[in-house]
Amino acid sequence: MAAQGSPQGRDNFSVINFNIAQWRAWAPGLESADDWRTWCQQPTVLPRSESAPDVSFLPAMQRRRLSRLARMAFSVGWPLAEGLQQLPLVFVSRHGETPRTLDILSDLANDEPLSPTQFSLSVHNAVIGLWSILRNETSEMTALAAAGDGLEHGMLEAAALLNEGAPAVLLIITEEQPPETYARWIDDVPFPYALGLLLTPGDEWQLELNTAAVQPTTKAQWPHALNLLRTLLNEQGACQHAWKNRVWNWQRKS
């Protein structure tokens, strides 16, 4: 991983380099690599669904505690972590456990007693806590919520871990489709999805941040995690993501 700073003509600039060794993704009806290749060629909004990924590799009692958000994270992350020891994890979700949160708020509004278990599993770092317990994993883990460019902030966190000597870092980004109650405020999750990336040191990919003279852009049709997956599977050389005063440039170097 390499970092550079402030070349002439840029107010703020940084570059990180890394390899994407493996990836896995899940959405309702999209589970295999071939499913995702087909979707990436002609992306469409998936019909609303209550289906959840298969996590039968976990003990039955533990599976029952997992929300769909957690199941999505485990379904993409567990195979990528297979055979790896001391694997740092960066977990990213902008909205987190919105269905659990709404249930808790509804109980409060109705003066009903709150479930301690429901509350403990609704917090933003619940997924990495469960991951640590179920995998007996004690390496560094981080849970991030970073608005519209959480994927890139997760990449920066992962790059820092690689720079500190980690041979690999697991990055998982996932979003649950929010309840209809939140429709006025959450409009960036077209369907529930999860993307897992196993990152290693190298220079296959470069991520550059530019905050100089950013022009307003139209809202992207798809969350950037899905746009990055489209770039990977359509074998494109680059993609760009703008959020507020930040423009993130992804480039495949080799």
C-alpha positions as CSV (number, residue, x, y, z in Angstrom):
1,M,0.0,0.0,0.0
2,A,1.4,3.4,-1.0
3,A,0.2,6.8,0.1
4,Q,1.1,10.1,-1.5
5,G,0.2,13.7,-0.6
6,S,-0.5,17.1,-2.2
7,P,0.9,17.2,-5.7
8,Q,0.8,20.6,-7.3
9,G,-2.7,21.6,-8.5
10,R,-4.6,19.6,-6.0
11,D,-6.0,20.9,-2.7
12,N,-6.2,17.4,-1.2
13,F,-5.0,14.1,-2.7
14,S,-4.2,10.6,-1.6
15,V,-3.6,7.3,-3.3
16,I,-3.7,3.8,-2.1
17,N,-2.8,0.6,-3.9
18,F,-4.1,-2.9,-3.2
19,N,-5.1,-6.2,-4.8
20,I,-8.6,-7.7,-4.7
21,A,-7.7,-11.3,-4.3
22,Q,-11.3,-12.7,-4.1
23,W,-14.9,-11.4,-3.9
24,R,-18.3,-12.7,-3.1
25,A,-21.7,-11.0,-3.2
26,W,-25.3,-11.8,-2.3
27,A,-28.7,-10.3,-3.0
28,P,-32.1,-12.0,-3.3
29,G,-31.9,-14.4,-6.3
30,L,-28.2,-13.4,-7.0
31,E,-25.9,-15.9,-5.3
32,S,-23.5,-17.4,-7.8
33,A,-20.8,-15.6,-9.8
34,D,-22.7,-16.3,-12.9
35,D,-25.9,-14.7,-11.4
36,W,-23.9,-11.6,-10.7
37,R,-22.3,-11.5,-14.1
38,T,-25.7,-11.6,-15.7
39,W,-27.0,-8.9,-13.5
40,C,-24.0,-6.7,-14.0
41,Q,-24.5,-6.8,-17.8
42,Q,-28.1,-5.6,-17.5
43,P,-28.7,-4.3,-13.9
44,T,-32.3,-4.0,-12.7
45,V,-34.0,-3.4,-9.4
46,L,-34.9,-6.7,-7.8
47,P,-38.4,-7.4,-6.6
48,R,-38.9,-7.0,-2.8
49,S,-38.1,-10.2,-1.1
50,E,-37.8,-11.7,2.4
51,S,-35.4,-14.4,1.3
52,A,-32.1,-14.7,3.2
53,P,-28.8,-16.3,2.3
54,D,-27.9,-19.8,3.4
55,V,-25.7,-19.8,6.5
56,S,-26.0,-23.5,7.3
57,F,-22.3,-23.6,8.1
58,L,-23.2,-22.0,11.4
59,P,-24.7,-23.8,14.4
60,A,-28.5,-23.8,14.3
61,M,-28.8,-22.0,17.7
62,Q,-26.5,-19.2,16.4
63,R,-28.3,-18.9,13.1
64,R,-31.6,-18.1,14.8
65,R,-30.1,-15.0,16.4
66,L,-28.9,-13.5,13.1
67,S,-30.8,-10.9,11.3
68,R,-30.8,-10.9,7.5
69,L,-28.2,-8.2,7.5
70,A,-25.9,-10.4,9.6
71,R,-26.7,-13.4,7.5
72,M,-25.7,-11.5,4.4
73,A,-22.4,-10.4,6.0
74,F,-21.6,-14.0,7.1
75,S,-22.6,-15.5,3.7
76,V,-20.1,-13.4,1.8
77,G,-17.4,-13.2,4.4
78,W,-17.2,-16.7,5.7
79,P,-16.0,-18.4,2.5
80,L,-13.5,-15.6,1.9
81,A,-12.0,-16.2,5.4
82,E,-11.8,-20.0,4.9
83,G,-8.4,-21.3,6.0
84,L,-7.1,-17.8,7.0
85,Q,-6.0,-17.1,10.5
86,Q,-5.8,-13.7,12.2
87,L,-7.8,-12.0,9.4
88,P,-8.7,-8.3,10.2
89,L,-12.2,-7.4,9.3
90,V,-13.7,-4.0,8.2
91,F,-17.5,-4.0,8.2
92,V,-19.3,-1.2,6.5
93,S,-23.0,-0.3,6.6
94,R,-24.5,3.1,6.2
95,H,-27.9,2.3,7.7
96,G,-27.3,-0.9,9.8
97,E,-30.1,-2.8,11.4
98,T,-33.0,-0.7,10.4
99,P,-35.7,-3.4,10.9
100,R,-34.5,-4.1,14.4
101,T,-34.2,-0.4,15.2
102,L,-37.8,0.2,14.0
103,D,-39.0,-2.7,16.2
104,I,-37.3,-1.2,19.2
105,L,-38.8,2.3,18.5
106,S,-42.2,0.8,18.0
107,D,-42.0,-1.0,21.4
108,L,-41.0,2.3,23.0
109,A,-43.9,4.1,21.4
110,N,-46.3,1.5,22.6
111,D,-44.8,1.5,26.2
112,E,-43.8,-2.1,25.8
113,P,-40.8,-3.6,27.5
114,L,-37.6,-3.7,25.4
115,S,-35.8,-6.9,24.6
116,P,-32.2,-6.7,25.8
117,T,-31.2,-9.2,23.1
118,Q,-33.0,-7.2,20.4
119,F,-31.1,-4.1,21.5
120,S,-27.7,-5.7,21.8
121,L,-28.0,-7.1,18.2
122,S,-29.2,-3.8,16.8
123,V,-26.0,-1.8,17.5
124,H,-23.7,-1.1,14.6
125,N,-20.8,-3.3,15.8
126,A,-23.1,-6.3,16.6
127,V,-22.0,-8.1,13.4
128,I,-18.3,-7.9,14.1
129,G,-19.0,-9.0,17.7
130,L,-20.8,-12.1,16.4
131,W,-18.1,-12.7,13.8
132,S,-15.4,-12.6,16.5
133,I,-17.4,-15.1,18.7
134,L,-18.4,-17.6,16.0
135,R,-15.0,-17.6,14.3
136,N,-13.0,-17.3,17.5
137,E,-11.3,-14.4,15.8
138,T,-9.2,-11.9,17.9
139,S,-7.6,-9.8,15.2
140,E,-8.5,-6.1,14.7
141,M,-12.1,-5.4,13.6
142,T,-13.8,-2.2,12.7
143,A,-17.4,-1.2,12.1
144,L,-18.0,1.9,10.0
145,A,-21.0,4.0,9.0
146,A,-19.8,6.7,6.6
147,A,-22.7,8.1,4.6
148,G,-22.6,7.7,0.9
149,D,-18.9,6.8,0.5
150,G,-18.6,4.2,3.2
151,L,-17.0,1.7,0.8
152,E,-14.1,4.1,0.2
153,H,-13.7,4.8,3.9
154,G,-13.7,1.1,4.5
155,M,-11.0,0.8,1.8
156,L,-8.8,3.4,3.6
157,E,-9.2,1.5,6.9
158,A,-8.3,-1.7,5.2
159,A,-5.3,-0.1,3.4
160,A,-4.0,1.1,6.8
161,L,-4.2,-2.4,8.1
162,L,-2.3,-3.8,5.1
163,N,0.3,-1.0,5.6
164,E,0.8,-2.2,9.2
165,G,1.7,-5.6,8.0
166,A,-1.6,-7.6,7.7
167,P,-1.2,-10.2,4.9
168,A,-4.9,-9.8,4.1
169,V,-7.9,-7.8,5.2
170,L,-11.6,-8.8,4.8
171,L,-13.9,-5.9,3.8
172,I,-17.6,-6.5,3.9
173,I,-20.2,-3.9,2.9
174,T,-23.9,-4.7,3.3
175,E,-27.2,-2.9,3.4
176,E,-30.6,-4.1,4.4
177,Q,-33.7,-2.9,2.5
178,P,-35.3,-0.5,5.1
179,P,-38.9,-0.8,6.2
180,E,-41.4,1.3,4.3
181,T,-41.6,3.7,7.2
182,Y,-38.1,4.9,6.3
183,A,-38.8,5.4,2.6
184,R,-38.8,9.2,2.9
185,W,-35.3,9.3,4.3
186,I,-33.5,6.2,2.9
187,D,-33.5,6.0,-0.8
188,D,-30.1,4.5,-1.6
189,V,-30.8,0.8,-1.0
190,P,-32.7,-0.5,-4.1
191,F,-32.6,-4.0,-2.7
192,P,-30.7,-5.8,0.1
193,Y,-27.1,-6.7,-0.8
194,A,-23.8,-7.7,0.5
195,L,-20.3,-7.5,-1.0
196,G,-17.2,-9.1,0.5
197,L,-13.7,-8.3,-0.7
198,L,-10.5,-10.1,0.3
199,L,-7.8,-7.5,0.0
200,T,-4.1,-8.1,-0.1
201,P,-1.0,-5.9,-0.6
202,G,-0.2,-5.1,-4.2
203,D,-0.8,-2.7,-7.0
204,E,-3.5,-4.3,-9.1
205,W,-5.9,-1.6,-8.1
206,Q,-5.4,2.1,-7.2
207,L,-7.9,4.3,-5.3
208,E,-7.4,8.1,-5.6
209,L,-9.2,10.8,-3.7
210,N,-9.6,14.3,-5.2
211,T,-11.5,17.0,-3.3
212,A,-10.5,20.0,-5.6
213,A,-13.2,21.8,-7.4
214,V,-15.8,19.0,-7.3
215,Q,-18.7,19.7,-9.5
216,P,-22.3,18.6,-8.5
217,T,-23.2,15.3,-9.9
218,T,-26.4,13.4,-10.5
219,K,-27.2,10.7,-8.1
220,A,-25.8,7.3,-9.1
221,Q,-28.4,4.8,-10.0
222,W,-26.7,2.0,-8.0
223,P,-24.9,2.0,-4.7
224,H,-21.2,2.2,-5.3
225,A,-20.4,-1.2,-4.0
226,L,-22.6,-2.6,-6.8
227,N,-21.0,-0.3,-9.3
228,L,-17.6,-1.5,-8.2
229,L,-18.8,-5.1,-8.7
230,R,-20.0,-4.2,-12.2
231,T,-16.5,-2.8,-12.9
232,L,-14.9,-6.0,-11.7
233,L,-17.2,-8.4,-13.6
234,N,-17.5,-6.3,-16.8
235,E,-13.7,-6.1,-16.9
236,Q,-13.7,-2.3,-17.0
237,G,-10.5,-0.5,-16.2
238,A,-11.9,2.3,-14.0
239,C,-14.9,3.7,-12.2
240,Q,-15.6,6.9,-10.3
241,H,-17.7,7.8,-7.3
242,A,-18.6,11.3,-6.2
243,W,-20.0,12.2,-2.8
244,K,-20.3,15.7,-1.5
245,N,-16.9,17.4,-2.0
246,R,-15.1,14.1,-2.6
247,V,-14.4,12.3,-5.9
248,W,-13.0,8.8,-5.6
249,N,-11.3,7.4,-8.7
250,W,-10.9,3.6,-8.9
251,Q,-8.4,2.3,-11.5
252,R,-7.3,-1.2,-12.4
253,K,-3.6,-1.0,-13.0
254,S,-2.9,-4.5,-14.1
